[in-house]
Amino acid sequence: MNARRPWTVVALLTTMALGTARADEQLDRRLQSVATLIESSSASRQIESSGDAAARERRDSARLLHREAAALAQRGDGPQAARMLDQATREMMTGARLARPEQVAGEKARRDFDARLESTRALLAAQRRIAQEKGAPPQAEQGAARIEQQLAEAERLAAGGRLDDARAVLERAYLSARVSIESMRRGDTLVRSLTFASKREEYDYELDRNETHRMLIQVLLADRRDRGAADAAPLMQGHVERAAALRREAEGQARDGRHDAAVQTLEASTGELLRAIRAGGLYVPG
């Protein structure tokens, strides 16, 4: 009996190793399946086409949870990674329910518009206050005046029942105000005093900032296409392509755990996006 014990231990260790390998494979498959759910599933397409802000926020939350799950998996914390993936899946399912067609029509669409309008007016007030505090040039007020005109146009379209067109104009105003504020405050003591729990958290902050600038460029290009004014598009395109290349580099650095370098690369990417925005004829301070 005793002579067989070493073989029993070897068999047990082998079984445990195989079990761990299978668990890792299952976790990898789960990471891939949840990524598909978030980015290219019917639920994702439903959320994207709905235009519902709450649904999109749920999908954004799922993306963050998935990124955290991937990081935990790399560190070998499979159980916690699995819990994060469960949360990400729940967020996507909630987002899909919010994005049902009957949920985005009529009164809800109007409530979403009104909420966005209120947020944009608050941003515009902040933009003007910060411009005054920093002694920004006259172009800052000119930019604020254009945003004010866009808000008035959005309200006029909404009053005429053209809520989809109104939302498009309002989105440009919102993004313009947000980018303007971020640019003016970049380098301020207030921004520099921001503290992050980790470089990973700072990377997520810079990723969100980069995405905001990228969204504004998409709105600007779509607006120019609608008006048949493509003259600035070639000037913007070079900056946009360099920004995209830098962002891909930053994402690769983040996957390797080099979040410090990824933050710097993302800042360079956002700088290219700022140049593209200015080339498109929109004044952005900084």
C-alpha positions as CSV (number, residue, x, y, z in Angstrom):
1,M,0.0,0.0,0.0
2,N,2.7,2.4,1.0
3,A,4.7,1.7,-2.2
4,R,1.9,2.9,-4.3
5,R,1.5,6.2,-2.6
6,P,4.1,8.2,-4.7
7,W,2.2,7.2,-7.9
8,T,-1.0,8.3,-6.3
9,V,0.5,11.7,-5.5
10,V,1.9,12.0,-9.1
11,A,-1.5,11.1,-10.5
12,L,-3.2,13.6,-8.2
13,L,-0.8,16.4,-9.2
14,T,-1.2,15.6,-12.9
15,T,-5.0,15.7,-12.5
16,M,-4.8,19.1,-10.7
17,A,-2.5,20.5,-13.5
18,L,-4.9,19.3,-16.2
19,G,-7.8,20.8,-14.3
20,T,-6.0,24.1,-14.0
21,A,-5.2,24.1,-17.7
22,R,-8.8,23.3,-18.6
23,A,-10.0,26.2,-16.3
24,D,-7.6,28.6,-18.1
25,E,-8.9,27.5,-21.5
26,Q,-12.5,27.9,-20.3
27,L,-11.7,31.4,-19.0
28,D,-10.0,32.3,-22.3
29,R,-13.1,31.1,-24.2
30,R,-15.3,33.1,-21.9
31,L,-13.3,36.2,-22.4
32,Q,-13.6,35.8,-26.1
33,S,-17.4,35.1,-26.0
34,V,-18.1,38.1,-23.8
35,A,-16.0,40.3,-26.1
36,T,-18.1,39.1,-29.0
37,L,-21.3,39.9,-27.0
38,I,-20.1,43.4,-26.3
39,E,-18.7,44.3,-29.7
40,S,-20.5,42.4,-32.5
41,S,-23.5,40.5,-31.2
42,S,-27.1,41.3,-32.0
43,A,-27.4,42.9,-28.5
44,S,-24.5,45.2,-29.3
45,R,-26.0,46.2,-32.7
46,Q,-29.4,46.8,-31.0
47,I,-27.7,49.1,-28.4
48,E,-25.7,50.9,-31.1
49,S,-28.7,51.5,-33.4
50,S,-31.1,52.5,-30.6
51,G,-29.2,55.7,-29.8
52,D,-30.3,55.2,-26.2
53,A,-27.9,56.9,-23.8
54,A,-28.6,54.7,-20.9
55,A,-28.1,51.5,-23.0
56,R,-24.8,52.8,-24.3
57,E,-23.6,53.6,-20.8
58,R,-24.4,49.9,-19.9
59,R,-22.3,48.7,-22.8
60,D,-19.4,51.1,-21.8
61,S,-19.6,49.7,-18.3
62,A,-19.5,46.1,-19.8
63,R,-16.4,47.1,-21.7
64,L,-14.6,48.3,-18.6
65,L,-15.5,45.2,-16.7
66,H,-14.3,43.0,-19.6
67,R,-10.9,44.9,-19.6
68,E,-10.6,44.4,-15.9
69,A,-11.4,40.7,-16.2
70,A,-8.7,40.3,-18.9
71,A,-6.2,42.0,-16.6
72,L,-7.2,39.8,-13.7
73,A,-6.9,36.7,-15.9
74,Q,-3.4,37.8,-16.8
75,R,-2.5,38.0,-13.1
76,G,-3.8,34.5,-12.6
77,D,-6.9,35.5,-10.6
78,G,-9.4,33.3,-12.5
79,P,-12.3,33.4,-10.0
80,Q,-12.4,37.2,-9.8
81,A,-12.0,37.4,-13.6
82,A,-15.0,35.1,-14.0
83,R,-17.1,37.3,-11.6
84,M,-16.2,40.4,-13.6
85,L,-17.3,38.6,-16.8
86,D,-20.6,37.7,-15.2
87,Q,-21.1,41.4,-14.3
88,A,-20.2,42.4,-17.8
89,T,-22.7,40.0,-19.3
90,R,-25.4,41.4,-17.0
91,E,-24.6,44.9,-18.0
92,M,-25.0,44.0,-21.7
93,M,-28.3,42.3,-21.1
94,T,-29.6,45.3,-19.2
95,G,-28.4,47.6,-22.0
96,A,-30.1,45.4,-24.6
97,R,-33.4,45.6,-22.7
98,L,-33.1,49.4,-22.4
99,A,-32.5,49.5,-26.2
100,R,-35.8,47.9,-27.2
101,P,-37.5,50.0,-29.9
102,E,-40.5,50.7,-27.7
103,Q,-38.2,52.1,-25.1
104,V,-36.5,54.7,-27.3
105,A,-39.6,56.1,-29.0
106,G,-41.9,59.0,-28.1
107,E,-41.6,60.4,-24.6
108,K,-38.4,58.6,-23.7
109,A,-36.6,59.9,-26.7
110,R,-37.8,63.4,-25.7
111,R,-36.6,62.9,-22.2
112,D,-33.2,61.8,-23.4
113,F,-33.0,64.9,-25.6
114,D,-33.9,67.2,-22.8
115,A,-31.4,65.6,-20.5
116,R,-28.6,66.0,-23.1
117,L,-29.7,69.6,-23.7
118,E,-29.4,70.4,-20.0
119,S,-26.0,68.7,-19.8
120,T,-24.8,70.7,-22.8
121,R,-26.0,74.0,-21.4
122,A,-24.1,73.2,-18.2
123,L,-21.0,72.4,-20.2
124,L,-21.3,75.6,-22.2
125,A,-21.6,77.7,-19.0
126,A,-18.5,75.9,-17.6
127,Q,-16.6,76.6,-20.9
128,R,-17.4,80.3,-20.7
129,R,-16.4,80.5,-17.0
130,I,-13.1,78.7,-17.6
131,A,-12.3,80.8,-20.7
132,Q,-12.8,83.9,-18.6
133,E,-10.6,82.6,-15.8
134,K,-7.8,81.7,-18.1
135,G,-8.0,84.8,-20.2
136,A,-8.6,82.8,-23.3
137,P,-8.5,84.6,-26.7
138,P,-11.6,85.9,-28.5
139,Q,-11.9,82.7,-30.5
140,A,-13.0,80.9,-27.3
141,E,-16.1,83.1,-27.0
142,Q,-16.7,82.7,-30.8
143,G,-16.6,79.0,-30.3
144,A,-19.1,79.3,-27.4
145,A,-21.4,81.4,-29.6
146,R,-21.4,78.7,-32.2
147,I,-22.3,76.1,-29.6
148,E,-25.2,78.4,-28.5
149,Q,-26.4,78.6,-32.0
150,Q,-26.3,74.8,-32.3
151,L,-28.4,74.5,-29.2
152,A,-31.0,76.9,-30.6
153,E,-31.1,74.9,-33.8
154,A,-31.5,71.7,-32.0
155,E,-34.4,73.0,-30.0
156,R,-36.0,74.4,-33.2
157,L,-35.7,71.0,-34.9
158,A,-37.1,69.2,-31.8
159,A,-40.0,71.5,-31.6
160,G,-40.8,70.7,-35.2
161,G,-40.9,67.0,-34.5
162,R,-37.5,66.3,-36.1
163,L,-36.0,64.7,-33.0
164,D,-33.3,62.6,-34.8
165,D,-32.0,65.7,-36.6
166,A,-32.1,67.7,-33.4
167,R,-30.2,65.0,-31.5
168,A,-27.4,65.0,-34.2
169,V,-27.0,68.8,-33.9
170,L,-27.1,68.6,-30.1
171,E,-24.4,65.9,-30.0
172,R,-22.0,68.1,-31.9
173,A,-22.6,70.9,-29.5
174,Y,-22.1,68.6,-26.5
175,L,-18.9,67.1,-27.8
176,S,-17.6,70.6,-28.9
177,A,-18.2,72.0,-25.4
178,R,-16.6,69.0,-23.7
179,V,-13.5,69.0,-25.8
180,S,-13.1,72.7,-25.4
181,I,-13.2,72.4,-21.6
182,E,-10.8,69.5,-21.6
183,S,-8.3,71.4,-23.8
184,M,-8.5,74.6,-21.7
185,R,-8.0,72.8,-18.5
186,R,-5.2,70.6,-19.7
187,G,-2.2,71.6,-17.8
188,D,-4.1,73.5,-15.1
189,T,-3.2,72.9,-11.5
190,L,-6.7,71.4,-11.1
191,V,-6.1,68.8,-13.7
192,R,-2.5,68.1,-12.8
193,S,-3.6,67.5,-9.2
194,L,-5.8,64.7,-10.2
195,T,-4.6,61.5,-8.5
196,F,-5.2,58.0,-9.8
197,A,-5.1,54.8,-7.8
198,S,-2.9,53.3,-10.5
199,K,-1.5,53.9,-13.9
200,R,-4.2,51.6,-15.2
201,E,-6.8,54.0,-13.9
202,E,-5.0,57.0,-15.5
203,Y,-4.9,55.0,-18.8
204,D,-8.7,54.5,-18.6
205,Y,-9.1,58.3,-18.0
206,E,-7.0,59.1,-21.1
207,L,-8.8,56.5,-23.2
208,D,-12.1,58.1,-22.4
209,R,-10.6,61.6,-23.3
210,N,-9.3,60.2,-26.6
211,E,-12.6,58.6,-27.4
212,T,-14.4,62.0,-26.9
213,H,-12.1,63.7,-29.3
214,R,-12.5,60.9,-31.8
215,M,-16.3,61.1,-31.6
216,L,-16.3,64.8,-32.2
217,I,-14.2,64.3,-35.4
218,Q,-16.8,61.7,-36.6
219,V,-19.6,64.2,-36.0
220,L,-17.6,67.0,-37.8
221,L,-16.9,64.8,-40.9
222,A,-20.5,63.6,-41.1
223,D,-21.7,67.2,-40.9
224,R,-19.4,68.2,-43.7
225,R,-20.6,65.3,-45.9
226,D,-24.2,66.4,-45.3
227,R,-23.4,69.9,-46.4
228,G,-21.2,68.8,-49.3
229,A,-18.2,70.6,-47.7
230,A,-15.4,68.1,-47.9
231,D,-12.6,70.6,-48.5
232,A,-11.1,70.2,-45.0
233,A,-11.4,66.4,-44.9
234,P,-8.0,65.7,-46.5
235,L,-6.3,68.0,-44.1
236,M,-8.0,66.2,-41.2
237,Q,-7.3,62.7,-42.5
238,G,-3.6,62.7,-41.9
239,H,-4.0,63.7,-38.3
240,V,-6.8,61.1,-37.8
241,E,-4.6,58.3,-39.2
242,R,-1.7,59.2,-37.0
243,A,-4.0,59.4,-34.0
244,A,-5.4,55.9,-34.8
245,A,-1.9,54.4,-35.2
246,L,-0.8,55.9,-31.8
247,R,-4.0,54.7,-30.1
248,R,-3.3,51.1,-31.4
249,E,0.2,51.4,-30.1
250,A,-1.1,52.6,-26.7
251,E,-3.6,49.7,-26.5
252,G,-0.8,47.3,-27.2
253,Q,1.3,48.8,-24.5
254,A,-1.6,48.5,-22.1
255,R,-2.1,44.9,-22.9
256,D,1.5,44.3,-22.0
257,G,0.9,46.0,-18.7
258,R,3.0,49.1,-19.7
259,H,0.3,51.6,-18.7
260,D,2.8,54.4,-18.0
261,A,4.0,54.4,-21.6
262,A,0.4,53.8,-22.8
263,V,-0.8,57.1,-21.1
264,Q,1.9,59.1,-22.9
265,T,1.1,57.5,-26.2
266,L,-2.6,58.2,-25.8
267,E,-1.8,61.8,-25.0
268,A,0.1,62.1,-28.3
269,S,-2.9,60.5,-30.1
270,T,-5.3,63.0,-28.6
271,G,-2.9,65.8,-29.6
272,E,-3.3,64.6,-33.3
273,L,-7.0,64.5,-32.9
274,L,-7.0,68.1,-31.7
275,R,-5.0,69.1,-34.8
276,A,-7.6,67.4,-36.9
277,I,-10.4,69.2,-35.2
278,R,-8.7,72.6,-35.8
279,A,-8.1,71.6,-39.4
280,G,-11.8,71.0,-39.7
281,G,-12.5,74.6,-38.8
282,L,-13.5,74.2,-35.2
283,Y,-11.6,76.4,-32.7
284,V,-10.3,74.4,-29.8
285,P,-8.1,76.1,-27.1
286,G,-4.9,74.7,-25.9
